[in-house]
Amino acid sequence: MPTPKVPLISSFLRSQVAAIAATAGDFSSLYCLTEGQVIQQLLGTSTARSLLIATAIASIIGACISFTLGRTWAFKSQDKGIWLQACKYAAASFLIACINVGGMHLLSNVMDNSYMYSKVIIAAITGVFVSFPLFRYWVFR
């Protein structure tokens, strides 16, 4: 397995900054889609179902921000093929989105917590224990 270009601590810190930027895009999108009842009005769905769809869309927006910053700055992996990285990133992001949606359902709909509180908890757990290892050792290695 090739050695990553950016040392572990540096890549972890940089990836956390990238994650904060991606999370800002994710959270603001979720807020706008949920509070503006965009999904509910477009699709005519229930509040609970609209929250899950909005969570998935917001995760995709955050993933686009994260991919760009991860590839160019956090892991400095621009010399590798972008399409292979994008495919790996899409697979990792799908897993992360599933965890986010499942976690949101559990914490918001089942346990009846605030959706933003739930999002913070899920984002923190997923970011450290799923996203960083996948990105460093698989997507951007």
N, CA, C and O atoms as CSV, one atom per row, in Angstrom:
chain,resi,resn,atom,element,x,y,z
A,1,MET,N,N,0.858,-1.181,0.000
A,1,MET,CA,C,0.000,0.000,0.000
A,1,MET,C,C,0.895,1.231,0.000
A,1,MET,O,O,1.765,1.351,0.862
A,2,PRO,N,N,0.703,2.154,-0.948
A,2,PRO,CA,C,1.543,3.350,-1.006
A,2,PRO,C,C,1.321,4.264,0.190
A,2,PRO,O,O,0.225,4.335,0.746
A,3,THR,N,N,2.376,4.955,0.569
A,3,THR,CA,C,2.296,5.905,1.681
A,3,THR,C,C,1.562,7.163,1.234
A,3,THR,O,O,1.884,7.730,0.190
A,4,PRO,N,N,0.574,7.606,2.018
A,4,PRO,CA,C,-0.118,8.853,1.667
A,4,PRO,C,C,0.853,10.033,1.651
A,4,PRO,O,O,1.845,10.037,2.380
A,5,LYS,N,N,0.561,11.037,0.814
A,5,LYS,CA,C,1.438,12.195,0.655
A,5,LYS,C,C,1.428,13.134,1.853
A,5,LYS,O,O,2.453,13.729,2.185
A,6,VAL,N,N,0.304,13.268,2.487
A,6,VAL,CA,C,0.162,14.196,3.604
A,6,VAL,C,C,0.228,13.387,4.901
A,6,VAL,O,O,-0.488,12.394,5.035
A,7,PRO,N,N,1.068,13.789,5.857
A,7,PRO,CA,C,1.165,13.056,7.119
A,7,PRO,C,C,-0.204,12.920,7.811
A,7,PRO,O,O,-1.100,13.739,7.609
A,8,LEU,N,N,-0.339,11.887,8.612
A,8,LEU,CA,C,-1.616,11.541,9.246
A,8,LEU,C,C,-2.256,12.712,9.988
A,8,LEU,O,O,-3.421,13.029,9.747
A,9,ILE,N,N,-1.522,13.351,10.875
A,9,ILE,CA,C,-2.096,14.444,11.674
A,9,ILE,C,C,-2.499,15.614,10.775
A,9,ILE,O,O,-3.577,16.184,10.942
A,10,SER,N,N,-1.638,15.970,9.828
A,10,SER,CA,C,-1.957,17.068,8.911
A,10,SER,C,C,-3.187,16.738,8.078
A,10,SER,O,O,-4.077,17.573,7.916
A,11,SER,N,N,-3.235,15.524,7.553
A,11,SER,CA,C,-4.396,15.169,6.729
A,11,SER,C,C,-5.659,15.098,7.565
A,11,SER,O,O,-6.738,15.447,7.088
A,12,PHE,N,N,-5.538,14.644,8.825
A,12,PHE,CA,C,-6.717,14.609,9.694
A,12,PHE,C,C,-7.221,16.022,9.962
A,12,PHE,O,O,-8.420,16.284,9.857
A,13,LEU,N,N,-6.307,16.941,10.311
A,13,LEU,CA,C,-6.711,18.319,10.593
A,13,LEU,C,C,-7.269,19.007,9.347
A,13,LEU,O,O,-8.292,19.689,9.411
A,14,ARG,N,N,-6.597,18.824,8.228
A,14,ARG,CA,C,-7.086,19.420,6.982
A,14,ARG,C,C,-8.442,18.838,6.585
A,14,ARG,O,O,-9.333,19.557,6.132
A,15,SER,N,N,-8.580,17.541,6.762
A,15,SER,CA,C,-9.859,16.927,6.400
A,15,SER,C,C,-10.974,17.407,7.317
A,15,SER,O,O,-12.131,17.476,6.903
A,16,GLN,N,N,-10.636,17.738,8.553
A,16,GLN,CA,C,-11.659,18.269,9.463
A,16,GLN,C,C,-12.081,19.679,9.051
A,16,GLN,O,O,-13.255,20.036,9.152
A,17,VAL,N,N,-11.118,20.478,8.586
A,17,VAL,CA,C,-11.470,21.812,8.067
A,17,VAL,C,C,-12.348,21.663,6.829
A,17,VAL,O,O,-13.351,22.361,6.683
A,18,ALA,N,N,-11.963,20.741,5.933
A,18,ALA,CA,C,-12.776,20.479,4.737
A,18,ALA,C,C,-14.163,19.976,5.147
A,18,ALA,O,O,-15.172,20.337,4.542
A,19,ALA,N,N,-14.192,19.150,6.168
A,19,ALA,CA,C,-15.475,18.620,6.657
A,19,ALA,C,C,-16.352,19.727,7.228
A,19,ALA,O,O,-17.572,19.703,7.070
A,20,ILE,N,N,-15.729,20.696,7.892
A,20,ILE,CA,C,-16.503,21.828,8.428
A,20,ILE,C,C,-17.129,22.619,7.282
A,20,ILE,O,O,-18.295,23.010,7.355
A,21,ALA,N,N,-16.356,22.853,6.227
A,21,ALA,CA,C,-16.898,23.567,5.063
A,21,ALA,C,C,-18.016,22.759,4.414
A,21,ALA,O,O,-19.064,23.302,4.065
A,22,ALA,N,N,-17.785,21.461,4.256
A,22,ALA,CA,C,-18.810,20.598,3.658
A,22,ALA,C,C,-20.044,20.524,4.553
A,22,ALA,O,O,-21.175,20.517,4.066
A,23,THR,N,N,-19.820,20.471,5.849
A,23,THR,CA,C,-20.928,20.414,6.804
A,23,THR,C,C,-21.738,21.703,6.776
A,23,THR,O,O,-22.961,21.675,6.907
A,24,ALA,N,N,-21.058,22.830,6.605
A,24,ALA,CA,C,-21.781,24.106,6.496
A,24,ALA,C,C,-22.714,24.076,5.285
A,24,ALA,O,O,-23.859,24.521,5.368
A,25,GLY,N,N,-22.228,23.556,4.172
A,25,GLY,CA,C,-23.074,23.412,2.992
A,25,GLY,C,C,-24.202,22.420,3.217
A,25,GLY,O,O,-25.339,22.649,2.802
A,26,ASP,N,N,-23.878,21.323,3.875
A,26,ASP,CA,C,-24.859,20.285,4.187
A,26,ASP,C,C,-25.949,20.829,5.122
A,26,ASP,O,O,-27.140,20.722,4.827
A,27,PHE,N,N,-25.530,21.409,6.244
A,27,PHE,CA,C,-26.479,21.908,7.246
A,27,PHE,C,C,-27.350,23.034,6.691
A,27,PHE,O,O,-28.561,23.056,6.910
A,28,SER,N,N,-26.723,23.970,5.968
A,28,SER,CA,C,-27.508,25.091,5.444
A,28,SER,C,C,-28.507,24.602,4.395
A,28,SER,O,O,-29.629,25.105,4.320
A,29,SER,N,N,-28.104,23.631,3.593
A,29,SER,CA,C,-29.034,23.053,2.619
A,29,SER,C,C,-30.175,22.335,3.329
A,29,SER,O,O,-31.339,22.497,2.965
A,30,LEU,N,N,-29.840,21.545,4.340
A,30,LEU,CA,C,-30.872,20.836,5.096
A,30,LEU,C,C,-31.848,21.824,5.723
A,30,LEU,O,O,-33.063,21.632,5.670
A,31,TYR,N,N,-31.308,22.870,6.312
A,31,TYR,CA,C,-32.161,23.877,6.953
A,31,TYR,C,C,-33.108,24.520,5.930
A,31,TYR,O,O,-34.312,24.617,6.167
A,32,CYS,N,N,-32.557,24.954,4.803
A,32,CYS,CA,C,-33.382,25.618,3.781
A,32,CYS,C,C,-34.442,24.676,3.214
A,32,CYS,O,O,-35.598,25.065,3.042
A,33,LEU,N,N,-34.044,23.437,2.925
A,33,LEU,CA,C,-34.994,22.479,2.368
A,33,LEU,C,C,-36.078,22.103,3.375
A,33,LEU,O,O,-37.236,21.914,3.004
A,34,THR,N,N,-35.700,21.996,4.655
A,34,THR,CA,C,-36.658,21.583,5.677
A,34,THR,C,C,-37.541,22.734,6.122
A,34,THR,O,O,-38.766,22.614,6.118
A,35,GLU,N,N,-36.937,23.843,6.502
A,35,GLU,CA,C,-37.723,24.975,7.006
A,35,GLU,C,C,-38.545,25.634,5.903
A,35,GLU,O,O,-39.627,26.162,6.160
A,36,GLY,N,N,-38.034,25.602,4.685
A,36,GLY,CA,C,-38.784,26.152,3.562
A,36,GLY,C,C,-39.808,25.170,3.020
A,36,GLY,O,O,-40.564,25.486,2.102
A,37,GLN,N,N,-39.823,23.979,3.598
A,37,GLN,CA,C,-40.747,22.910,3.201
A,37,GLN,C,C,-40.693,22.651,1.698
A,37,GLN,O,O,-41.710,22.359,1.068
A,38,VAL,N,N,-39.492,22.762,1.134
A,38,VAL,CA,C,-39.300,22.615,-0.305
A,38,VAL,C,C,-39.715,21.218,-0.772
A,38,VAL,O,O,-40.498,21.079,-1.711
A,39,ILE,N,N,-39.190,20.195,-0.116
A,39,ILE,CA,C,-39.476,18.817,-0.514
A,39,ILE,C,C,-40.959,18.515,-0.305
A,39,ILE,O,O,-41.610,17.908,-1.155
A,40,GLN,N,N,-41.465,18.940,0.815
A,40,GLN,CA,C,-42.864,18.705,1.142
A,40,GLN,C,C,-43.781,19.301,0.079
A,40,GLN,O,O,-44.753,18.668,-0.334
A,41,GLN,N,N,-43.473,20.510,-0.361
A,41,GLN,CA,C,-44.302,21.180,-1.362
A,41,GLN,C,C,-44.114,20.582,-2.760
A,41,GLN,O,O,-45.077,20.436,-3.512
A,42,LEU,N,N,-42.867,20.238,-3.102
A,42,LEU,CA,C,-42.608,19.672,-4.431
A,42,LEU,C,C,-43.190,18.275,-4.599
A,42,LEU,O,O,-43.790,17.960,-5.627
A,43,LEU,N,N,-43.006,17.443,-3.579
A,43,LEU,CA,C,-43.405,16.045,-3.699
A,43,LEU,C,C,-44.697,15.707,-2.957
A,43,LEU,O,O,-45.248,14.620,-3.133
A,44,GLY,N,N,-45.176,16.625,-2.138
A,44,GLY,CA,C,-46.390,16.357,-1.380
A,44,GLY,C,C,-46.224,15.240,-0.364
A,44,GLY,O,O,-47.150,14.461,-0.137
A,45,THR,N,N,-45.053,15.156,0.248
A,45,THR,CA,C,-44.779,14.084,1.203
A,45,THR,C,C,-45.024,14.549,2.632
A,45,THR,O,O,-45.213,15.736,2.899
A,46,SER,N,N,-45.015,13.582,3.540
A,46,SER,CA,C,-45.167,13.895,4.961
A,46,SER,C,C,-43.925,14.606,5.470
A,46,SER,O,O,-42.881,14.601,4.818
A,47,THR,N,N,-44.047,15.216,6.639
A,47,THR,CA,C,-42.906,15.913,7.241
A,47,THR,C,C,-41.751,14.948,7.499
A,47,THR,O,O,-40.598,15.276,7.220
A,48,ALA,N,N,-42.050,13.762,8.028
A,48,ALA,CA,C,-40.999,12.785,8.338
A,48,ALA,C,C,-40.281,12.329,7.067
A,48,ALA,O,O,-39.051,12.266,7.050
A,49,ARG,N,N,-41.013,12.016,6.019
A,49,ARG,CA,C,-40.402,11.568,4.771
A,49,ARG,C,C,-39.635,12.718,4.110
A,49,ARG,O,O,-38.555,12.505,3.558
A,50,SER,N,N,-40.181,13.920,4.163
A,50,SER,CA,C,-39.502,15.084,3.593
A,50,SER,C,C,-38.159,15.317,4.268
A,50,SER,O,O,-37.188,15.679,3.604
A,51,LEU,N,N,-38.093,15.113,5.581
A,51,LEU,CA,C,-36.839,15.274,6.317
A,51,LEU,C,C,-35.788,14.297,5.806
A,51,LEU,O,O,-34.623,14.665,5.652
A,52,LEU,N,N,-36.180,13.077,5.546
A,52,LEU,CA,C,-35.223,12.081,5.075
A,52,LEU,C,C,-34.737,12.404,3.660
A,52,LEU,O,O,-33.551,12.251,3.368
A,53,ILE,N,N,-35.626,12.842,2.792
A,53,ILE,CA,C,-35.235,13.217,1.431
A,53,ILE,C,C,-34.333,14.449,1.474
A,53,ILE,O,O,-33.318,14.495,0.778
A,54,ALA,N,N,-34.691,15.440,2.278
A,54,ALA,CA,C,-33.859,16.644,2.423
A,54,ALA,C,C,-32.484,16.290,2.973
A,54,ALA,O,O,-31.484,16.877,2.561
A,55,THR,N,N,-32.423,15.332,3.902
A,55,THR,CA,C,-31.143,14.887,4.459
A,55,THR,C,C,-30.272,14.276,3.366
A,55,THR,O,O,-29.071,14.538,3.313
A,56,ALA,N,N,-30.866,13.464,2.496
A,56,ALA,CA,C,-30.107,12.845,1.408
A,56,ALA,C,C,-29.579,13.902,0.439
A,56,ALA,O,O,-28.417,13.840,0.036
A,57,ILE,N,N,-30.412,14.865,0.063
A,57,ILE,CA,C,-29.987,15.933,-0.855
A,57,ILE,C,C,-28.882,16.771,-0.229
A,57,ILE,O,O,-27.894,17.092,-0.890
A,58,ALA,N,N,-29.041,17.125,1.031
A,58,ALA,CA,C,-28.027,17.921,1.730
A,58,ALA,C,C,-26.709,17.159,1.827
A,58,ALA,O,O,-25.638,17.758,1.732
A,59,SER,N,N,-26.781,15.849,2.014
A,59,SER,CA,C,-25.561,15.030,2.068
A,59,SER,C,C,-24.820,15.060,0.741
A,59,SER,O,O,-23.589,15.092,0.721
A,60,ILE,N,N,-25.548,15.051,-0.362
A,60,ILE,CA,C,-24.933,15.111,-1.690
A,60,ILE,C,C,-24.226,16.450,-1.893
A,60,ILE,O,O,-23.116,16.495,-2.423
A,61,ILE,N,N,-24.859,17.523,-1.479
A,61,ILE,CA,C,-24.240,18.852,-1.590
A,61,ILE,C,C,-22.957,18.905,-0.765
A,61,ILE,O,O,-21.929,19.381,-1.246
A,62,GLY,N,N,-23.011,18.424,0.462
A,62,GLY,CA,C,-21.823,18.377,1.313
A,62,GLY,C,C,-20.732,17.500,0.713
A,62,GLY,O,O,-19.548,17.821,0.820
A,63,ALA,N,N,-21.121,16.395,0.084
A,63,ALA,CA,C,-20.149,15.484,-0.527
A,63,ALA,C,C,-19.395,16.151,-1.674
A,63,ALA,O,O,-18.195,15.932,-1.836
A,64,CYS,N,N,-20.084,16.957,-2.463
A,64,CYS,CA,C,-19.415,17.668,-3.569
A,64,CYS,C,C,-18.360,18.641,-3.043
A,64,CYS,O,O,-17.267,18.746,-3.599
A,65,ILE,N,N,-18.693,19.335,-1.990
A,65,ILE,CA,C,-17.736,20.265,-1.373
A,65,ILE,C,C,-16.557,19.481,-0.794
A,65,ILE,O,O,-15.400,19.853,-0.991
A,66,SER,N,N,-16.856,18.404,-0.086
A,66,SER,CA,C,-15.826,17.596,0.548
A,66,SER,C,C,-14.876,16.957,-0.473
A,66,SER,O,O,-13.664,16.935,-0.259
A,67,PHE,N,N,-15.418,16.441,-1.575
A,67,PHE,CA,C,-14.571,15.827,-2.601
A,67,PHE,C,C,-13.556,16.825,-3.145
A,67,PHE,O,O,-12.367,16.526,-3.255
A,68,THR,N,N,-14.036,17.991,-3.475
A,68,THR,CA,C,-13.164,19.006,-4.060
A,68,THR,C,C,-12.054,19.402,-3.094
A,68,THR,O,O,-10.886,19.457,-3.479
A,69,LEU,N,N,-12.411,19.677,-1.847
A,69,LEU,CA,C,-11.399,20.075,-0.860
A,69,LEU,C,C,-10.488,18.908,-0.477
A,69,LEU,O,O,-9.293,19.108,-0.261
A,70,GLY,N,N,-11.027,17.712,-0.393
A,70,GLY,CA,C,-10.216,16.545,-0.053
A,70,GLY,C,C,-9.180,16.247,-1.117
A,70,GLY,O,O,-8.015,15.997,-0.811
A,71,ARG,N,N,-9.604,16.275,-2.351
A,71,ARG,CA,C,-8.708,15.957,-3.467
A,71,ARG,C,C,-7.615,16.995,-3.641
A,71,ARG,O,O,-6.454,16.653,-3.868
A,72,THR,N,N,-7.984,18.258,-3.534
A,72,THR,CA,C,-7.018,19.314,-3.846
A,72,THR,C,C,-6.192,19.785,-2.660
A,72,THR,O,O,-5.084,20.290,-2.842
A,73,TRP,N,N,-6.713,19.628,-1.450
A,73,TRP,CA,C,-6.029,20.232,-0.310
A,73,TRP,C,C,-5.747,19.257,0.833
A,73,TRP,O,O,-4.593,19.105,1.233
A,74,ALA,N,N,-6.760,18.603,1.358
A,74,ALA,CA,C,-6.574,17.772,2.553
A,74,ALA,C,C,-5.656,16.582,2.299
A,74,ALA,O,O,-4.800,16.270,3.127
A,75,PHE,N,N,-5.830,15.918,1.162
A,75,PHE,CA,C,-5.033,14.720,0.870
A,75,PHE,C,C,-4.081,14.909,-0.307
A,75,PHE,O,O,-3.272,14.028,-0.600
A,76,LYS,N,N,-4.173,16.049,-0.978
A,76,LYS,CA,C,-3.309,16.391,-2.116
A,76,LYS,C,C,-3.126,15.195,-3.066
A,76,LYS,O,O,-2.022,14.680,-3.246
A,77,SER,N,N,-4.203,14.793,-3.638
A,77,SER,CA,C,-4.199,13.602,-4.475
A,77,SER,C,C,-4.695,13.904,-5.884
A,77,SER,O,O,-5.538,13.182,-6.417
A,78,GLN,N,N,-4.175,14.968,-6.486
A,78,GLN,CA,C,-4.607,15.368,-7.819
A,78,GLN,C,C,-3.883,14.637,-8.933
A,78,GLN,O,O,-4.297,14.714,-10.089
A,79,ASP,N,N,-2.807,13.926,-8.610
A,79,ASP,CA,C,-2.059,13.231,-9.654
A,79,ASP,C,C,-2.716,11.916,-10.060
A,79,ASP,O,O,-2.342,11.320,-11.070
A,80,LYS,N,N,-3.682,11.469,-9.289
A,80,LYS,CA,C,-4.410,10.245,-9.605
A,80,LYS,C,C,-5.607,10.602,-10.481
A,80,LYS,O,O,-6.027,11.758,-10.531
A,81,GLY,N,N,-6.146,9.612,-11.162
A,81,GLY,CA,C,-7.291,9.840,-12.043
A,81,GLY,C,C,-8.522,10.309,-11.273
A,81,GLY,O,O,-8.944,9.681,-10.302
A,82,ILE,N,N,-9.080,11.409,-11.722
A,82,ILE,CA,C,-10.231,11.992,-11.037
A,82,ILE,C,C,-11.453,11.080,-11.138
A,82,ILE,O,O,-12.257,11.023,-10.207
A,83,TRP,N,N,-11.604,10.365,-12.260
A,83,TRP,CA,C,-12.801,9.544,-12.434
A,83,TRP,C,C,-12.807,8.359,-11.481
A,83,TRP,O,O,-13.849,8.031,-10.913
A,84,LEU,N,N,-11.664,7.711,-11.297
A,84,LEU,CA,C,-11.596,6.600,-10.342
A,84,LEU,C,C,-11.852,7.114,-8.924
A,84,LEU,O,O,-12.598,6.506,-8.156
A,85,GLN,N,N,-11.220,8.248,-8.590
A,85,GLN,CA,C,-11.457,8.846,-7.275
A,85,GLN,C,C,-12.925,9.223,-7.109
A,85,GLN,O,O,-13.510,9.000,-6.049
A,86,ALA,N,N,-13.514,9.788,-8.141
A,86,ALA,CA,C,-14.918,10.189,-8.065
A,86,ALA,C,C,-15.820,8.974,-7.858
A,86,ALA,O,O,-16.785,9.039,-7.097
A,87,CYS,N,N,-15.510,7.871,-8.531
A,87,CYS,CA,C,-16.307,6.652,-8.343
A,87,CYS,C,C,-16.155,6.104,-6.930
A,87,CYS,O,O,-17.140,5.724,-6.297
A,88,LYS,N,N,-14.925,6.064,-6.440
A,88,LYS,CA,C,-14.693,5.614,-5.066
A,88,LYS,C,C,-15.369,6.551,-4.069
A,88,LYS,O,O,-15.971,6.115,-3.088
A,89,TYR,N,N,-15.254,7.850,-4.349
A,89,TYR,CA,C,-15.864,8.841,-3.470
A,89,TYR,C,C,-17.379,8.690,-3.465
A,89,TYR,O,O,-18.012,8.796,-2.414
A,90,ALA,N,N,-17.965,8.442,-4.640
A,90,ALA,CA,C,-19.411,8.246,-4.735
A,90,ALA,C,C,-19.846,7.035,-3.908
A,90,ALA,O,O,-20.860,7.086,-3.212
A,91,ALA,N,N,-19.080,5.952,-3.988
A,91,ALA,CA,C,-19.409,4.761,-3.198
A,91,ALA,C,C,-19.302,5.060,-1.700
A,91,ALA,O,O,-20.179,4.687,-0.921
A,92,ALA,N,N,-18.214,5.739,-1.304
A,92,ALA,CA,C,-18.041,6.098,0.111
A,92,ALA,C,C,-19.141,7.062,0.549
A,92,ALA,O,O,-19.679,6.934,1.649
A,93,SER,N,N,-19.472,8.012,-0.298
A,93,SER,CA,C,-20.518,8.987,0.038
A,93,SER,C,C,-21.884,8.341,0.143
A,93,SER,O,O,-22.706,8.743,0.966
A,94,PHE,N,N,-22.129,7.341,-0.687
A,94,PHE,CA,C,-23.402,6.613,-0.589
A,94,PHE,C,C,-23.504,5.931,0.770
A,94,PHE,O,O,-24.547,5.987,1.421
A,95,LEU,N,N,-22.421,5.290,1.195
A,95,LEU,CA,C,-22.403,4.657,2.513
A,95,LEU,C,C,-22.626,5.703,3.609
A,95,LEU,O,O,-23.416,5.488,4.528
A,96,ILE,N,N,-21.931,6.824,3.506
A,96,ILE,CA,C,-22.055,7.894,4.495
A,96,ILE,C,C,-23.478,8.461,4.496
A,96,ILE,O,O,-24.045,8.715,5.558
A,97,ALA,N,N,-24.049,8.658,3.311
A,97,ALA,CA,C,-25.427,9.163,3.214
A,97,ALA,C,C,-26.410,8.184,3.852
A,97,ALA,O,O,-27.345,8.602,4.534
A,98,CYS,N,N,-26.204,6.888,3.635
A,98,CYS,CA,C,-27.079,5.876,4.261
A,98,CYS,C,C,-26.981,5.933,5.782
A,98,CYS,O,O,-27.988,5.837,6.484
A,99,ILE,N,N,-25.764,6.088,6.279
A,99,ILE,CA,C,-25.578,6.216,7.724
A,99,ILE,C,C,-26.260,7.486,8.233
A,99,ILE,O,O,-26.913,7.471,9.277
A,100,ASN,N,N,-26.104,8.592,7.484
A,100,ASN,CA,C,-26.755,9.855,7.868
A,100,ASN,C,C,-28.273,9.716,7.891
A,100,ASN,O,O,-28.918,10.127,8.855
A,101,VAL,N,N,-28.840,9.147,6.848
A,101,VAL,CA,C,-30.301,9.005,6.778
A,101,VAL,C,C,-30.794,8.060,7.874
A,101,VAL,O,O,-31.785,8.349,8.545
A,102,GLY,N,N,-30.107,6.941,8.055
A,102,GLY,CA,C,-30.491,6.009,9.114
A,102,GLY,C,C,-30.373,6.632,10.498
A,102,GLY,O,O,-31.245,6.458,11.350
A,103,GLY,N,N,-29.290,7.353,10.706
A,103,GLY,CA,C,-29.099,8.033,11.992
A,103,GLY,C,C,-30.129,9.119,12.226
A,103,GLY,O,O,-30.634,9.270,13.338
A,104,MET,N,N,-30.447,9.881,11.181
A,104,MET,CA,C,-31.485,10.911,11.309
A,104,MET,C,C,-32.840,10.288,11.637
A,104,MET,O,O,-33.582,10.801,12.474
A,105,HIS,N,N,-33.150,9.195,10.981
A,105,HIS,CA,C,-34.415,8.521,11.264
A,105,HIS,C,C,-34.457,8.057,12.721
A,105,HIS,O,O,-35.439,8.276,13.429
A,106,LEU,N,N,-33.381,7.418,13.149
A,106,LEU,CA,C,-33.325,6.914,14.526
A,106,LEU,C,C,-33.416,8.043,15.548
A,106,LEU,O,O,-34.247,8.002,16.455
A,107,LEU,N,N,-32.557,9.053,15.396
A,107,LEU,CA,C,-32.510,10.118,16.401
A,107,LEU,C,C,-33.679,11.097,16.309
A,107,LEU,O,O,-34.173,11.569,17.333
A,108,SER,N,N,-34.128,11.409,15.076
A,108,SER,CA,C,-35.199,12.408,14.916
A,108,SER,C,C,-36.592,11.800,14.979
A,108,SER,O,O,-37.436,12.260,15.748
A,109,ASN,N,N,-36.837,10.779,14.181
A,109,ASN,CA,C,-38.183,10.222,14.085
A,109,ASN,C,C,-38.501,9.206,15.177
A,109,ASN,O,O,-39.609,9.205,15.714
A,110,VAL,N,N,-37.549,8.347,15.510
A,110,VAL,CA,C,-37.795,7.320,16.526
A,110,VAL,C,C,-37.601,7.876,17.932
A,110,VAL,O,O,-38.443,7.673,18.807
A,111,MET,N,N,-36.484,8.582,18.148
A,111,MET,CA,C,-36.172,9.087,19.489
A,111,MET,C,C,-36.702,10.494,19.723
A,111,MET,O,O,-36.587,11.019,20.831
A,112,ASP,N,N,-37.280,11.112,18.701
A,112,ASP,CA,C,-37.950,12.412,18.787
A,112,ASP,C,C,-37.041,13.553,19.252
A,112,ASP,O,O,-37.449,14.402,20.044
A,113,ASN,N,N,-35.795,13.559,18.744
A,113,ASN,CA,C,-34.882,14.674,19.014
A,113,ASN,C,C,-35.036,15.720,17.916
A,113,ASN,O,O,-35.557,15.420,16.841
A,114,SER,N,N,-34.594,16.923,18.175
A,114,SER,CA,C,-34.552,17.985,17.170
A,114,SER,C,C,-33.703,17.518,15.988
A,114,SER,O,O,-32.678,16.864,16.175
A,115,TYR,N,N,-34.134,17.858,14.768
A,115,TYR,CA,C,-33.391,17.388,13.602
A,115,TYR,C,C,-31.991,17.990,13.537
A,115,TYR,O,O,-31.071,17.314,13.077
A,116,MET,N,N,-31.793,19.216,13.972
A,116,MET,CA,C,-30.448,19.801,13.937
A,116,MET,C,C,-29.545,19.171,15.002
A,116,MET,O,O,-28.364,18.936,14.748
A,117,TYR,N,N,-30.082,18.900,16.168
A,117,TYR,CA,C,-29.315,18.193,17.211
A,117,TYR,C,C,-28.905,16.825,16.678
A,117,TYR,O,O,-27.755,16.410,16.821
A,118,SER,N,N,-29.848,16.138,16.070
A,118,SER,CA,C,-29.575,14.814,15.508
A,118,SER,C,C,-28.494,14.893,14.434
A,118,SER,O,O,-27.606,14.041,14.376
A,119,LYS,N,N,-28.568,15.904,13.593
A,119,LYS,CA,C,-27.609,16.069,12.503
A,119,LYS,C,C,-26.195,16.295,13.031
A,119,LYS,O,O,-25.235,15.755,12.483
A,120,VAL,N,N,-26.062,17.088,14.088
A,120,VAL,CA,C,-24.747,17.346,14.687
A,120,VAL,C,C,-24.137,16.040,15.208
A,120,VAL,O,O,-22.965,15.757,14.961
A,121,ILE,N,N,-24.924,15.260,15.919
A,121,ILE,CA,C,-24.434,13.992,16.485
A,121,ILE,C,C,-24.012,13.033,15.368
A,121,ILE,O,O,-22.919,12.469,15.407
A,122,ILE,N,N,-24.872,12.856,14.393
A,122,ILE,CA,C,-24.586,11.933,13.297
A,122,ILE,C,C,-23.371,12.407,12.491
A,122,ILE,O,O,-22.519,11.595,12.129
A,123,ALA,N,N,-23.286,13.700,12.211
A,123,ALA,CA,C,-22.161,14.238,11.432
A,123,ALA,C,C,-20.834,14.022,12.152
A,123,ALA,O,O,-19.844,13.652,11.520
A,124,ALA,N,N,-20.797,14.245,13.450
A,124,ALA,CA,C,-19.551,14.078,14.213
A,124,ALA,C,C,-19.096,12.617,14.220
A,124,ALA,O,O,-17.924,12.327,13.977
A,125,ILE,N,N,-20.003,11.722,14.492
A,125,ILE,CA,C,-19.661,10.296,14.546
A,125,ILE,C,C,-19.212,9.798,13.178
A,125,ILE,O,O,-18.189,9.125,13.059
A,126,THR,N,N,-19.975,10.130,12.160
A,126,THR,CA,C,-19.664,9.679,10.801
A,126,THR,C,C,-18.351,10.287,10.305
A,126,THR,O,O,-17.552,9.601,9.668
A,127,GLY,N,N,-18.129,11.562,10.594
A,127,GLY,CA,C,-16.933,12.245,10.116
A,127,GLY,C,C,-15.636,11.627,10.601
A,127,GLY,O,O,-14.700,11.431,9.825
A,128,VAL,N,N,-15.588,11.324,11.879
A,128,VAL,CA,C,-14.344,10.803,12.464
A,128,VAL,C,C,-14.167,9.304,12.201
A,128,VAL,O,O,-13.069,8.858,11.870
A,129,PHE,N,N,-15.234,8.536,12.345
A,129,PHE,CA,C,-15.095,7.083,12.314
A,129,PHE,C,C,-15.384,6.422,10.966
A,129,PHE,O,O,-15.069,5.246,10.780
A,130,VAL,N,N,-15.976,7.153,10.031
A,130,VAL,CA,C,-16.272,6.564,8.725
A,130,VAL,C,C,-15.593,7.361,7.609
A,130,VAL,O,O,-14.807,6.805,6.842
A,131,SER,N,N,-15.889,8.647,7.518
A,131,SER,CA,C,-15.410,9.460,6.398
A,131,SER,C,C,-13.887,9.541,6.323
A,131,SER,O,O,-13.302,9.221,5.288
A,132,PHE,N,N,-13.242,9.965,7.407
A,132,PHE,CA,C,-11.792,10.154,7.357
A,132,PHE,C,C,-11.051,8.877,6.974
A,132,PHE,O,O,-10.229,8.915,6.057
A,133,PRO,N,N,-11.305,7.747,7.636
A,133,PRO,CA,C,-10.574,6.535,7.223
A,133,PRO,C,C,-10.842,6.125,5.773
A,133,PRO,O,O,-9.918,5.738,5.058
A,134,LEU,N,N,-12.087,6.209,5.345
A,134,LEU,CA,C,-12.396,5.860,3.951
A,134,LEU,C,C,-11.673,6.773,2.978
A,134,LEU,O,O,-11.097,6.295,2.001
A,135,PHE,N,N,-11.690,8.063,3.218
A,135,PHE,CA,C,-11.075,9.009,2.294
A,135,PHE,C,C,-9.559,8.878,2.279
A,135,PHE,O,O,-8.949,8.866,1.210
A,136,ARG,N,N,-8.951,8.782,3.442
A,136,ARG,CA,C,-7.482,8.727,3.506
A,136,ARG,C,C,-6.929,7.428,2.936
A,136,ARG,O,O,-5.960,7.442,2.176
A,137,TYR,N,N,-7.538,6.317,3.298
A,137,TYR,CA,C,-6.940,5.023,2.961
A,137,TYR,C,C,-7.547,4.337,1.737
A,137,TYR,O,O,-7.033,3.315,1.284
A,138,TRP,N,N,-8.624,4.885,1.206
A,138,TRP,CA,C,-9.213,4.241,0.041
A,138,TRP,C,C,-9.407,5.220,-1.134
A,138,TRP,O,O,-8.920,4.966,-2.236
A,139,VAL,N,N,-10.098,6.309,-0.905
A,139,VAL,CA,C,-10.424,7.214,-2.011
A,139,VAL,C,C,-9.203,8.004,-2.484
A,139,VAL,O,O,-8.903,8.024,-3.678
A,140,PHE,N,N,-8.508,8.647,-1.565
A,140,PHE,CA,C,-7.414,9.556,-1.928
A,140,PHE,C,C,-6.033,9.008,-1.602
A,140,PHE,O,O,-5.100,9.796,-1.445
A,141,ARG,N,N,-5.864,7.722,-1.496
A,141,ARG,CA,C,-4.547,7.156,-1.139
A,141,ARG,C,C,-3.546,7.273,-2.238
A,141,ARG,O,O,-2.403,6.843,-2.081
